[in-house]
Amino acid sequence: MVELSCGHTQHLRHQPPWQSRAWVMDPVQRLEKIGQPFACGWCAQGSVSDNLGD
């Protein structure tokens, strides 16, 4: 689970239904992803979340 800069959260699983993220199973590759941009699917859909605050 990551918290994105927009305030939304995102589960990053190794076998999600529509995406392949094999890197989540490799500790070295996971470390390389820390701090890298990750597009928020909720924002792309225009969704609002309760965890965004005011």
PQR file with spaces between the fields and no chain letter, atoms N, CA, C, O and H, PARSE charges and radii, in Angstrom:
ATOM       1  N    MET     1       0.854   -1.168    0.000 -0.4000 1.5000
ATOM       2  CA   MET     1       0.000    0.000    0.000 -0.0000 2.0000
ATOM       3  C    MET     1       0.897    1.227    0.000  0.5500 1.7000
ATOM       4  O    MET     1       1.838    1.315    0.789 -0.5500 1.4000
ATOM       5  N    VAL     2       0.612    2.159   -0.870 -0.4000 1.5000
ATOM       6  CA   VAL     2       1.345    3.417   -0.899 -0.0000 2.0000
ATOM       7  C    VAL     2       0.362    4.564   -0.735  0.5500 1.7000
ATOM       8  O    VAL     2      -0.804    4.460   -1.117 -0.5500 1.4000
ATOM       9  H    VAL     2      -0.152    2.088   -1.512  0.4000 1.0000
ATOM      10  N    GLU     3       0.846    5.656   -0.163 -0.4000 1.5000
ATOM      11  CA   GLU     3       0.062    6.880   -0.111 -0.0000 2.0000
ATOM      12  C    GLU     3       0.649    7.819   -1.146  0.5500 1.7000
ATOM      13  O    GLU     3       1.828    8.164   -1.079 -0.5500 1.4000
ATOM      14  H    GLU     3       1.793    5.740    0.147  0.4000 1.0000
ATOM      15  N    LEU     4      -0.164    8.231   -2.100 -0.4000 1.5000
ATOM      16  CA   LEU     4       0.289    9.079   -3.191 -0.0000 2.0000
ATOM      17  C    LEU     4       0.268   10.540   -2.774  0.5500 1.7000
ATOM      18  O    LEU     4      -0.412   10.904   -1.814 -0.5500 1.4000
ATOM      19  H    LEU     4      -1.122    7.950   -2.155  0.4000 1.0000
ATOM      20  N    SER     5       1.014   11.388   -3.494 -0.4000 1.5000
ATOM      21  CA   SER     5       1.098   12.803   -3.139 -0.0000 2.0000
ATOM      22  C    SER     5      -0.251   13.505   -3.214  0.5500 1.7000
ATOM      23  O    SER     5      -0.431   14.547   -2.584 -0.5500 1.4000
ATOM      24  H    SER     5       1.566   11.093   -4.274  0.4000 1.0000
ATOM      25  N    CYS     6      -1.204   12.961   -3.968 -0.4000 1.5000
ATOM      26  CA   CYS     6      -2.539   13.545   -4.065 -0.0000 2.0000
ATOM      27  C    CYS     6      -3.378   13.241   -2.827  0.5500 1.7000
ATOM      28  O    CYS     6      -4.438   13.836   -2.627 -0.5500 1.4000
ATOM      29  H    CYS     6      -1.057   12.114   -4.479  0.4000 1.0000
ATOM      30  N    GLY     7      -2.896   12.303   -1.987 -0.4000 1.5000
ATOM      31  CA   GLY     7      -3.632   11.928   -0.787 -0.0000 2.0000
ATOM      32  C    GLY     7      -4.363   10.604   -0.914  0.5500 1.7000
ATOM      33  O    GLY     7      -4.779   10.031    0.093 -0.5500 1.4000
ATOM      34  H    GLY     7      -2.035   11.820   -2.148  0.4000 1.0000
ATOM      35  N    HIS     8      -4.528   10.109   -2.128 -0.4000 1.5000
ATOM      36  CA   HIS     8      -5.158    8.804   -2.326 -0.0000 2.0000
ATOM      37  C    HIS     8      -4.179    7.700   -1.940  0.5500 1.7000
ATOM      38  O    HIS     8      -2.972    7.928   -1.867 -0.5500 1.4000
ATOM      39  H    HIS     8      -4.190   10.574   -2.947  0.4000 1.0000
ATOM      40  N    THR     9      -4.703    6.513   -1.697 -0.4000 1.5000
ATOM      41  CA   THR     9      -3.863    5.349   -1.432 -0.0000 2.0000
ATOM      42  C    THR     9      -4.018    4.360   -2.582  0.5500 1.7000
ATOM      43  O    THR     9      -5.027    4.363   -3.287 -0.5500 1.4000
ATOM      44  H    THR     9      -5.683    6.328   -1.757  0.4000 1.0000
ATOM      45  N    GLN    10      -3.015    3.524   -2.759 -0.4000 1.5000
ATOM      46  CA   GLN    10      -3.021    2.570   -3.867 -0.0000 2.0000
ATOM      47  C    GLN    10      -2.414    1.261   -3.410  0.5500 1.7000
ATOM      48  O    GLN    10      -1.305    1.239   -2.876 -0.5500 1.4000
ATOM      49  H    GLN    10      -2.196    3.522   -2.187  0.4000 1.0000
ATOM      50  N    HIS    11      -3.134    0.168   -3.617 -0.4000 1.5000
ATOM      51  CA   HIS    11      -2.578   -1.166   -3.379 -0.0000 2.0000
ATOM      52  C    HIS    11      -1.705   -1.530   -4.574  0.5500 1.7000
ATOM      53  O    HIS    11      -2.111   -1.345   -5.721 -0.5500 1.4000
ATOM      54  H    HIS    11      -4.035    0.186   -4.051  0.4000 1.0000
ATOM      55  N    LEU    12      -0.518   -2.041   -4.310 -0.4000 1.5000
ATOM      56  CA   LEU    12       0.375   -2.508   -5.376 -0.0000 2.0000
ATOM      57  C    LEU    12       0.608   -3.987   -5.157  0.5500 1.7000
ATOM      58  O    LEU    12       1.442   -4.378   -4.340 -0.5500 1.4000
ATOM      59  H    LEU    12      -0.188   -2.192   -3.378  0.4000 1.0000
ATOM      60  N    ARG    13      -0.116   -4.797   -5.877 -0.4000 1.5000
ATOM      61  CA   ARG    13      -0.038   -6.247   -5.715 -0.0000 2.0000
ATOM      62  C    ARG    13       0.747   -6.865   -6.857  0.5500 1.7000
ATOM      63  O    ARG    13       0.871   -6.285   -7.936 -0.5500 1.4000
ATOM      64  H    ARG    13      -0.793   -4.479   -6.541  0.4000 1.0000
ATOM      65  N    HIS    14       1.271   -8.048   -6.600 -0.4000 1.5000
ATOM      66  CA   HIS    14       2.022   -8.721   -7.651 -0.0000 2.0000
ATOM      67  C    HIS    14       1.119   -9.391   -8.674  0.5500 1.7000
ATOM      68  O    HIS    14       1.583   -9.723   -9.765 -0.5500 1.4000
ATOM      69  H    HIS    14       1.171   -8.519   -5.724  0.4000 1.0000
ATOM      70  N    GLN    15      -0.153   -9.599   -8.361 -0.4000 1.5000
ATOM      71  CA   GLN    15      -1.083  -10.191   -9.327 -0.0000 2.0000
ATOM      72  C    GLN    15      -2.406   -9.421   -9.342  0.5500 1.7000
ATOM      73  O    GLN    15      -3.459   -9.992   -9.058 -0.5500 1.4000
ATOM      74  H    GLN    15      -0.530   -9.329   -7.476  0.4000 1.0000
ATOM      75  N    PRO    16      -2.354   -8.119   -9.675 -0.5600 1.5000
ATOM      76  CA   PRO    16      -3.611   -7.372   -9.757  0.2800 2.0000
ATOM      77  C    PRO    16      -4.403   -7.817  -10.985  0.5500 1.7000
ATOM      78  O    PRO    16      -3.838   -8.432  -11.890 -0.5500 1.4000
ATOM      79  N    PRO    17      -5.688   -7.518  -11.029 -0.5600 1.5000
ATOM      80  CA   PRO    17      -6.518   -8.021  -12.121  0.2800 2.0000
ATOM      81  C    PRO    17      -6.144   -7.497  -13.508  0.5500 1.7000
ATOM      82  O    PRO    17      -6.293   -8.230  -14.485 -0.5500 1.4000
ATOM      83  N    TRP    18      -5.661   -6.250  -13.633 -0.4000 1.5000
ATOM      84  CA   TRP    18      -5.436   -5.690  -14.969 -0.0000 2.0000
ATOM      85  C    TRP    18      -3.997   -5.287  -15.250  0.5500 1.7000
ATOM      86  O    TRP    18      -3.697   -4.852  -16.362 -0.5500 1.4000
ATOM      87  H    TRP    18      -5.540   -5.654  -12.839  0.4000 1.0000
ATOM      88  N    GLN    19      -3.112   -5.415  -14.296 -0.4000 1.5000
ATOM      89  CA   GLN    19      -1.737   -4.977  -14.490 -0.0000 2.0000
ATOM      90  C    GLN    19      -0.773   -6.002  -13.933  0.5500 1.7000
ATOM      91  O    GLN    19      -1.078   -6.716  -12.978 -0.5500 1.4000
ATOM      92  H    GLN    19      -3.356   -5.768  -13.393  0.4000 1.0000
ATOM      93  N    SER    20       0.390   -6.059  -14.546 -0.4000 1.5000
ATOM      94  CA   SER    20       1.438   -6.945  -14.056 -0.0000 2.0000
ATOM      95  C    SER    20       2.521   -6.093  -13.410  0.5500 1.7000
ATOM      96  O    SER    20       3.122   -5.241  -14.065 -0.5500 1.4000
ATOM      97  H    SER    20       0.637   -5.479  -15.321  0.4000 1.0000
ATOM      98  N    ARG    21       2.766   -6.319  -12.146 -0.4000 1.5000
ATOM      99  CA   ARG    21       3.808   -5.587  -11.420 -0.0000 2.0000
ATOM     100  C    ARG    21       4.732   -6.595  -10.751  0.5500 1.7000
ATOM     101  O    ARG    21       4.751   -6.727   -9.527 -0.5500 1.4000
ATOM     102  H    ARG    21       2.279   -7.011  -11.613  0.4000 1.0000
ATOM     103  N    ALA    22       5.484   -7.289  -11.559 -0.4000 1.5000
ATOM     104  CA   ALA    22       6.389   -8.315  -11.033 -0.0000 2.0000
ATOM     105  C    ALA    22       7.433   -7.731  -10.087  0.5500 1.7000
ATOM     106  O    ALA    22       7.966   -8.451   -9.243 -0.5500 1.4000
ATOM     107  H    ALA    22       5.469   -7.182  -12.553  0.4000 1.0000
ATOM     108  N    TRP    23       7.735   -6.440  -10.213 -0.4000 1.5000
ATOM     109  CA   TRP    23       8.752   -5.805   -9.379 -0.0000 2.0000
ATOM     110  C    TRP    23       8.387   -5.805   -7.898  0.5500 1.7000
ATOM     111  O    TRP    23       9.279   -5.659   -7.062 -0.5500 1.4000
ATOM     112  H    TRP    23       7.302   -5.855  -10.898  0.4000 1.0000
ATOM     113  N    VAL    24       7.122   -5.960   -7.539 -0.4000 1.5000
ATOM     114  CA   VAL    24       6.767   -5.943   -6.118 -0.0000 2.0000
ATOM     115  C    VAL    24       7.282   -7.172   -5.380  0.5500 1.7000
ATOM     116  O    VAL    24       7.360   -7.170   -4.151 -0.5500 1.4000
ATOM     117  H    VAL    24       6.397   -6.079   -8.218  0.4000 1.0000
ATOM     118  N    MET    25       7.633   -8.219   -6.120 -0.4000 1.5000
ATOM     119  CA   MET    25       8.150   -9.441   -5.504 -0.0000 2.0000
ATOM     120  C    MET    25       9.660   -9.404   -5.282  0.5500 1.7000
ATOM     121  O    MET    25      10.200  -10.265   -4.587 -0.5500 1.4000
ATOM     122  H    MET    25       7.570   -8.221   -7.118  0.4000 1.0000
ATOM     123  N    ASP    26      10.352   -8.417   -5.862 -0.4000 1.5000
ATOM     124  CA   ASP    26      11.809   -8.322   -5.784 -0.0000 2.0000
ATOM     125  C    ASP    26      12.196   -7.137   -4.898  0.5500 1.7000
ATOM     126  O    ASP    26      11.900   -5.994   -5.248 -0.5500 1.4000
ATOM     127  H    ASP    26       9.913   -7.717   -6.427  0.4000 1.0000
ATOM     128  N    PRO    27      12.854   -7.383   -3.754 -0.5600 1.5000
ATOM     129  CA   PRO    27      13.205   -6.295   -2.834  0.2800 2.0000
ATOM     130  C    PRO    27      14.058   -5.204   -3.476  0.5500 1.7000
ATOM     131  O    PRO    27      13.864   -4.026   -3.175 -0.5500 1.4000
ATOM     132  N    VAL    28      14.983   -5.558   -4.339 -0.4000 1.5000
ATOM     133  CA   VAL    28      15.846   -4.569   -4.992 -0.0000 2.0000
ATOM     134  C    VAL    28      15.020   -3.689   -5.928  0.5500 1.7000
ATOM     135  O    VAL    28      15.172   -2.467   -5.934 -0.5500 1.4000
ATOM     136  H    VAL    28      15.140   -6.515   -4.584  0.4000 1.0000
ATOM     137  N    GLN    29      14.158   -4.305   -6.706 -0.4000 1.5000
ATOM     138  CA   GLN    29      13.315   -3.530   -7.618 -0.0000 2.0000
ATOM     139  C    GLN    29      12.323   -2.656   -6.862  0.5500 1.7000
ATOM     140  O    GLN    29      12.013   -1.550   -7.304 -0.5500 1.4000
ATOM     141  H    GLN    29      14.034   -5.297   -6.701  0.4000 1.0000
ATOM     142  N    ARG    30      11.819   -3.142   -5.724 -0.4000 1.5000
ATOM     143  CA   ARG    30      10.913   -2.315   -4.904 -0.0000 2.0000
ATOM     144  C    ARG    30      11.630   -1.063   -4.422  0.5500 1.7000
ATOM     145  O    ARG    30      11.068    0.031   -4.477 -0.5500 1.4000
ATOM     146  H    ARG    30      12.070   -4.041   -5.365  0.4000 1.0000
ATOM     147  N    LEU    31      12.866   -1.211   -3.952 -0.4000 1.5000
ATOM     148  CA   LEU    31      13.634   -0.056   -3.482 -0.0000 2.0000
ATOM     149  C    LEU    31      13.847    0.959   -4.599  0.5500 1.7000
ATOM     150  O    LEU    31      13.827    2.166   -4.355 -0.5500 1.4000
ATOM     151  H    LEU    31      13.322   -2.099   -3.907  0.4000 1.0000
ATOM     152  N    GLU    32      14.050    0.476   -5.820 -0.4000 1.5000
ATOM     153  CA   GLU    32      14.242    1.376   -6.957 -0.0000 2.0000
ATOM     154  C    GLU    32      12.992    2.201   -7.258  0.5500 1.7000
ATOM     155  O    GLU    32      13.095    3.282   -7.838 -0.5500 1.4000
ATOM     156  H    GLU    32      14.066   -0.504   -6.017  0.4000 1.0000
ATOM     157  N    LYS    33      11.834    1.717   -6.880 -0.4000 1.5000
ATOM     158  CA   LYS    33      10.571    2.413   -7.160 -0.0000 2.0000
ATOM     159  C    LYS    33      10.248    3.500   -6.136  0.5500 1.7000
ATOM     160  O    LYS    33       9.436    4.382   -6.412 -0.5500 1.4000
ATOM     161  H    LYS    33      11.750    0.839   -6.410  0.4000 1.0000
ATOM     162  N    ILE    34      10.872    3.448   -4.962 -0.4000 1.5000
ATOM     163  CA   ILE    34      10.581    4.433   -3.919 -0.0000 2.0000
ATOM     164  C    ILE    34      10.942    5.823   -4.422  0.5500 1.7000
ATOM     165  O    ILE    34      12.056    6.055   -4.893 -0.5500 1.4000
ATOM     166  H    ILE    34      11.532    2.731   -4.738  0.4000 1.0000
ATOM     167  N    GLY    35       9.999    6.734   -4.319 -0.4000 1.5000
ATOM     168  CA   GLY    35      10.202    8.110   -4.747 -0.0000 2.0000
ATOM     169  C    GLY    35       9.937    8.357   -6.226  0.5500 1.7000
ATOM     170  O    GLY    35      10.009    9.498   -6.684 -0.5500 1.4000
ATOM     171  H    GLY    35       9.095    6.545   -3.937  0.4000 1.0000
ATOM     172  N    GLN    36       9.630    7.301   -6.981 -0.4000 1.5000
ATOM     173  CA   GLN    36       9.342    7.451   -8.406 -0.0000 2.0000
ATOM     174  C    GLN    36       7.879    7.852   -8.600  0.5500 1.7000
ATOM     175  O    GLN    36       7.022    7.456   -7.810 -0.5500 1.4000
ATOM     176  H    GLN    36       9.571    6.375   -6.609  0.4000 1.0000
ATOM     177  N    PRO    37       7.583    8.638   -9.648 -0.5600 1.5000
ATOM     178  CA   PRO    37       6.189    9.018   -9.917  0.2800 2.0000
ATOM     179  C    PRO    37       5.319    7.792  -10.188  0.5500 1.7000
ATOM     180  O    PRO    37       5.756    6.830  -10.820 -0.5500 1.4000
ATOM     181  N    PHE    38       4.092    7.847   -9.704 -0.4000 1.5000
ATOM     182  CA   PHE    38       3.121    6.774   -9.923 -0.0000 2.0000
ATOM     183  C    PHE    38       1.778    7.439  -10.184  0.5500 1.7000
ATOM     184  O    PHE    38       1.267    8.167   -9.332 -0.5500 1.4000
ATOM     185  H    PHE    38       3.737    8.628   -9.191  0.4000 1.0000
ATOM     186  N    ALA    39       1.215    7.197  -11.337 -0.4000 1.5000
ATOM     187  CA   ALA    39      -0.049    7.840  -11.708 -0.0000 2.0000
ATOM     188  C    ALA    39      -1.190    7.334  -10.827  0.5500 1.7000
ATOM     189  O    ALA    39      -1.317    6.133  -10.591 -0.5500 1.4000
ATOM     190  H    ALA    39       1.630    6.607  -12.029  0.4000 1.0000
ATOM     191  N    CYS    40      -2.006    8.251  -10.351 -0.4000 1.5000
ATOM     192  CA   CYS    40      -3.145    7.897   -9.509 -0.0000 2.0000
ATOM     193  C    CYS    40      -4.360    7.598  -10.386  0.5500 1.7000
ATOM     194  O    CYS    40      -4.854    8.469  -11.101 -0.5500 1.4000
ATOM     195  H    CYS    40      -1.903    9.227  -10.543  0.4000 1.0000
ATOM     196  N    GLY    41      -4.824    6.368  -10.319 -0.4000 1.5000
ATOM     197  CA   GLY    41      -6.004    5.968  -11.079 -0.0000 2.0000
ATOM     198  C    GLY    41      -7.269    6.664  -10.614  0.5500 1.7000
ATOM     199  O    GLY    41      -8.167    6.930  -11.413 -0.5500 1.4000
ATOM     200  H    GLY    41      -4.422    5.660   -9.738  0.4000 1.0000
ATOM     201  N    TRP    42      -7.343    6.962   -9.306 -0.4000 1.5000
ATOM     202  CA   TRP    42      -8.527    7.654   -8.774 -0.0000 2.0000
ATOM     203  C    TRP    42      -8.606    9.073   -9.324  0.5500 1.7000
ATOM     204  O    TRP    42      -9.678    9.521   -9.732 -0.5500 1.4000
ATOM     205  H    TRP    42      -6.614    6.746   -8.657  0.4000 1.0000
ATOM     206  N    CYS    43      -7.483    9.782   -9.339 -0.4000 1.5000
ATOM     207  CA   CYS    43      -7.477   11.150   -9.875 -0.0000 2.0000
ATOM     208  C    CYS    43      -7.786   11.140  -11.377  0.5500 1.7000
ATOM     209  O    CYS    43      -8.484   12.023  -11.876 -0.5500 1.4000
ATOM     210  H    CYS    43      -6.613    9.419   -9.007  0.4000 1.0000
ATOM     211  N    ALA    44      -7.266   10.144  -12.089 -0.4000 1.5000
ATOM     212  CA   ALA    44      -7.521   10.039  -13.523 -0.0000 2.0000
ATOM     213  C    ALA    44      -9.017    9.886  -13.806  0.5500 1.7000
ATOM     214  O    ALA    44      -9.502   10.311  -14.854 -0.5500 1.4000
ATOM     215  H    ALA    44      -6.698    9.428  -11.684  0.4000 1.0000
ATOM     216  N    GLN    45      -9.744    9.278  -12.866 -0.4000 1.5000
ATOM     217  CA   GLN    45     -11.190    9.093  -13.015 -0.0000 2.0000
ATOM     218  C    GLN    45     -11.982   10.266  -12.440  0.5500 1.7000
ATOM     219  O    GLN    45     -13.208   10.299  -12.551 -0.5500 1.4000
ATOM     220  H    GLN    45      -9.350    8.933  -12.014  0.4000 1.0000
ATOM     221  N    GLY    46     -11.292   11.228  -11.828 -0.4000 1.5000
ATOM     222  CA   GLY    46     -11.974   12.358  -11.220 -0.0000 2.0000
ATOM     223  C    GLY    46     -12.630   12.018   -9.901  0.5500 1.7000
ATOM     224  O    GLY    46     -13.526   12.732   -9.452 -0.5500 1.4000
ATOM     225  H    GLY    46     -10.296   11.201  -11.738  0.4000 1.0000
ATOM     226  N    SER    47     -12.193   10.929   -9.270 -0.4000 1.5000
ATOM     227  CA   SER    47     -12.784   10.493   -7.999 -0.0000 2.0000
ATOM     228  C    SER    47     -12.304   11.351   -6.844  0.5500 1.7000
ATOM     229  O    SER    47     -11.198   11.891   -6.873 -0.5500 1.4000
ATOM     230  H    SER    47     -11.465   10.349   -9.635  0.4000 1.0000
ATOM     231  N    VAL    48     -13.139   11.473   -5.834 -0.4000 1.5000
ATOM     232  CA   VAL    48     -12.790   12.168   -4.602 -0.0000 2.0000
ATOM     233  C    VAL    48     -12.798   11.137   -3.490  0.5500 1.7000
ATOM     234  O    VAL    48     -13.659   10.258   -3.448 -0.5500 1.4000
ATOM     235  H    VAL    48     -14.037   11.035   -5.811  0.4000 1.0000
ATOM     236  N    SER    49     -11.828   11.252   -2.586 -0.4000 1.5000
ATOM     237  CA   SER    49     -11.699   10.277   -1.507 -0.0000 2.0000
ATOM     238  C    SER    49     -11.827   10.963   -0.160  0.5500 1.7000
ATOM     239  O    SER    49     -11.437   12.121   -0.012 -0.5500 1.4000
ATOM     240  H    SER    49     -11.129   11.966   -2.620  0.4000 1.0000
ATOM     241  N    ASP    50     -12.368   10.261    0.820 -0.4000 1.5000
ATOM     242  CA   ASP    50     -12.511   10.807    2.171 -0.0000 2.0000
ATOM     243  C    ASP    50     -11.170   11.072    2.833  0.5500 1.7000
ATOM     244  O    ASP    50     -11.099   11.863    3.774 -0.5500 1.4000
ATOM     245  H    ASP    50     -12.684    9.320    0.700  0.4000 1.0000
ATOM     246  N    ASN    51     -10.101   10.429    2.365 -0.4000 1.5000
ATOM     247  CA   ASN    51      -8.818   10.599    3.041 -0.0000 2.0000
ATOM     248  C    ASN    51      -8.048   11.815    2.542  0.5500 1.7000
ATOM     249  O    ASN    51      -6.885   11.987    2.908 -0.5500 1.4000
ATOM     250  H    ASN    51     -10.159    9.786    1.601  0.4000 1.0000
ATOM     251  N    LEU    52      -8.660   12.666    1.715 -0.4000 1.5000
ATOM     252  CA   LEU    52      -7.951   13.830    1.200 -0.0000 2.0000
ATOM     253  C    LEU    52      -7.985   15.019    2.148  0.5500 1.7000
ATOM     254  O    LEU    52      -7.163   15.925    2.001 -0.5500 1.4000
ATOM     255  H    LEU    52      -9.605   12.525    1.417  0.4000 1.0000
ATOM     256  N    GLY    53      -8.869   15.058    3.083 -0.4000 1.5000
ATOM     257  CA   GLY    53      -8.955   16.191    4.003 -0.0000 2.0000
ATOM     258  C    GLY    53      -9.641   17.379    3.353  0.5500 1.7000
ATOM     259  O    GLY    53     -10.400   17.228    2.396 -0.5500 1.4000
ATOM     260  H    GLY    53      -9.536   14.322    3.203  0.4000 1.0000
ATOM     261  N    ASP    54      -9.365   18.563    3.886 -0.4000 1.5000
ATOM     262  CA   ASP    54     -10.011   19.788    3.380 -0.0000 2.0000
ATOM     263  C    ASP    54      -9.303   20.336    2.178  0.5500 1.7000
ATOM     264  O    ASP    54      -9.715   21.359    1.632 -0.5500 1.4000
ATOM     265  H    ASP    54      -8.748   18.685    4.664  0.4000 1.0000
